[in-house]
């Protein structure tokens, strides 16, 4: 869990029931408002944005790791 998720989790634990209800009402109203302006495809794109970004980060990290391993292998097989 990253630092922001830890902060959000602690904040939610400290909130009262009324605060949670208020925030959920605000989220619901925002969703309904966006739904009036956007189509289903647009909403799906917005909701999947975080997943796509996470996948790109993971792919980039894997590429860097593979590249690093290849460099290490080349150094080890290089004649002296």
N, C-alpha and C positions, 0 to 999 in steps of 0.2 A: 504494500500500500504506500502510495507516495505521500508527501508531506501535506498536500492540499486535501487529500482524502481523509487524512487523520484529523485535520482541523475541522473539516465539515462534519465528520462523525462526532467529534467532541461537542461541536456547536449544537448538533441535533439532540444529543443526549441532555444538554443543559436547557433546551427549550421546553416550555410548558405545552400542554395540550392545545391551548388557545392559539399559541403562536404557530404550531404545526398546522392547525386547521386553517388559519389565515393564509399561510404560505401555500397550502394545497389549493385553496380557493383561487388565489392569484395565479397559480400555475394552470389551473383548469380554465380560467377566464382567458389567459394568454393563449392557450392552446385552441380554444374556441375561436378567438379573434384571428389567429393565424389561419385556422382552417377555413374561415370565410374568405380570405384573400388568396390562399395557396391551394393548389390541387394536391391530390394524393401523392403523385410522383414527387412533387417538390418537398412535401413533408417527409416522405421516405428518404430523400436525399439528405435532408437536414438531420434526421435522426440517425442515419448511418454514417454521418461525417466523422464522429468520434471513433467508430469502429475502423473506418478507412484510414484515419490518421494513425491509429495504434498499429494497424497492419503494416503501414509504410515504415513506421519506426522499427518494428520487429524485423522487417525485411532488410532495412538499412543496417541494423545491428548484426544480422546474420551475414550480410555481405562483408562487413568489416572484419568479422571474426574469420570467415573463410579466407579473405585476403591476407590477414595476419598469419594464418596457419600456412598458407602457400609460401609466403615470404620466409617463414621459419624453416619449412621443408627445403627450400632452395639453399638457404644458408647451411643447413646440415649436410646436403648432398654435394656442396661445392668442393672441388678438390683443393687441397692446400699445398 
